[in-house]
Amino acid sequence: MRITTFLMFQNKDAEEAMNFYVSLFDDGKVVAVKRYGPGEAGEEGTVEHATFSLAGQEYMCIDSVPKHSFTFTPSLSLYVDCDSEEQIQRLYDALAEGGQALMPLNSYGFSTKFGWVNDRFGVSWQLNLP
């Protein structure tokens, strides 16, 4: 048995988001991408299913064909333990650009430094410097 985080994008953002996330982590990589072809359910060239890896953890994503009345919410977030001040600052700045700061980088008493953001795609990230 295995559990994998699955991200469903609604505005044809899956590939852009995946490539952005992969660019942020030294070992980030796109594992596989299957795109919709002509005459298939989704818009040609959009992501039917993709797999990518960040810090040894695998994720899946799609461009949803049906439109839903829901999207991402901060009640589920990706939690990253960072190795350095430079790393947490770089990730926070990149993820917050075009997104929304939920908790600015600061010491909140439970870690050296912590920040929480929704990125420009709506995915929520908690960044921690233990």
Secondary structure, 3 states (H helix, E strand, C coil): CCCCEEEEECCCCHHHHHHHHHHHCCCCEEEEEEECCCCCCCCCCCEEEEEEEECCEEEEEEECCCCCCCCCCCCCEEEEECCCHHHHHHHHHHHHCCCEEEEEEECCCCCCEEEEEECCCCCEEEEEEC
